[in-house]
Amino acid sequence: MTISEAQRLLGVEETDEMKTVKWKFRKLMVQYHPDAVHSDHPEYIKKAQLLNEAYALLRKTHLSPKVKSSKKKNQNQKAKRQTAQEQTTQRHDTMSWKGKKLEQAFVERTIFQSHGLWEDNSLDFYEVACGKYEWNPDLEEFPCFLHSIHLAVVQLLEKVESQQNIYSSEAIKEKRYVYQMQLFYLLASQYIAPLYCLNKLAEPEQKDEQDRNVYRFAASLVISRKDRRVYKLEPGQMLFLSSLKNNRIMVADADGTQLGYLSFAEDYLYYILIPILRNRRAQGKCVIRKKEPGRGRMAEPKINIDFYLRMEASAEEINSSNQNLQIAEILSRYSTMLASDM
């Protein structure tokens, strides 16, 4: 893949800053990554791989001057990180993790913290605890939580492989990928209490006439197909939730014509809002906040959305323990697939 091909794939210009490239990459990954869309279709997997390749290439290009920093500077940074990690490890050795335990969870997970970014923008993770602990936004950053779930999923699949005397290889990793994506969403959902996290991460914007909390989230409409109706959308117009498909919030106009799905800037919102809606703990509606013309003559306009979530007055936390059967079934299918290939 060339740099120009990577730029076209991510929809960026040569003069764009790295933060713009990263924003475009994250936005596209929300649309195509199997974790986000909960789909094992090959086109999503292939698209996500291409996006990762393009982003890695552009990131390397942008960071190339920084990589040439002096050896002494790198050694000093490494020493500082090592000292900080040793201090943090000693501190956590004398205290227990204060998160809530979920005895019904399928498997334990490792809790990570991060010192921050390396020069190549990768996070520096280190372990602080292990157990069936619910995600607490006050204690654990969301990238650290995702890293924890990724590791737990890989360990589950590797355990199935070891039972059949199969050891990790590139071929096995390719076969594992579809099952890995399915398990990832289920395990992550087990460790996220949507109502609890909603109260931690968002403040109600208002209360309705029945004293129910109403939240507002900024989103954008990802147009799923070319349709002239999209060009007629105007600010202030109301759109409606049509369905929850592949862990996306699908949106339609007043006539019931499906227009596309909502994209949020923060990844954790998918694990909070979708379970709340799916389990009927709240109602949602969309209002067009702003409409911007597309870059090209044939490009669709950019539709900015205000997504409103009205909570039910007696909403109770969502129980995800029933997902254990789904997780076990996926592992069983993986085991059967491996056995049939031997």
C-alpha positions, 0 to 999 in steps of 0.5 A: 500500500502506498501513502497516497492509497492510504490517504485515499482510504482514510479520506485525508489530505497530505497536509492534514495533521496526525490528530485529523488522521487519527480521528478519521481512522477511529471514525471509519473503524467504528463503521467497519471493525467487527467489534463495533458492528458485531459482524463476521462478514468477510468484507468488514474484516477485510476493510478493518485490516486495510484501515489498520494498514493505512493508519499504521503507514501514515502514522509511521510517516508522520512520526518519522522525524521523532523516531530519529531522536537521540539514543540517550533521550530514549534511554532516559525515557525508558529508565523513567518508565521503568522507575514509575512502573516499579513504584506503581507496582509496589503501591498496588502490591500493598492494596487490593483492587477496589472494583466491584466483583461480578461472580457470574462473569464467564472468566477472570480478566487482568486489570491494566493501567497505563503510563501513557503513550510511547513515541509510536503512539502505542499505549504502555500497559502494566498489570495491577490486578486480576479477577472478575471486576466490573469496569469502573470508569473512575478507576480504569481507562477505557483503552486499558479495559479493551486491552484487558478484554482482548487478552481474556478472549485470546486466552480463552481461544488459546486454551481451546487450541491447547486442548487439541495440541494446536499451537499459535501460528499465523494460520490459526490466528486467521481462523481464530479471528471471526470467533475472537470478534464475536467473543470480544463484544460478549465479554466486554458487555459482561463487564460493563454495567450500562446504567452505572456507567451512564451515570458515571460518564454523562450528566442529564441535560434535562428532566421531562414532565414526568421527572425522567432524565434526558441525556443528549449525545453528539453523533453523526449519521453514517449514510448506508446507501445513496438516496436523494432523501438524504440531500433533503434533510434539514437542521431541526428535522427529527429522525427515528430509531428504526432498529438495532442491527449488528450493534448499530443504532439504525435511523429512519425518516418519518416515512420509515425509510432507513437512512443509515446509522449513528456514529459516536466519537467515544467508543464506550458509548456503543457498549452503554447506549445499545444495551440500554435501548435493546433492553428497553430501559430508555427511549431514543430520538434524533434531531438534526443539529447541522448539515454540511455539504460533502467535499466532492460534487457527488459526496453525501452531506455530513449530517450532525445529530443530537441523539436524545436518550430518555430513561425510564423512571424505574429502569433497573440495571441490565443482567448480562449473566445469560451471555455465558451460554452464548460464550460457551457456544462460540467456544464449542463451535471453535473447538469443533472447527479445529477438530474438523480441520485436523 
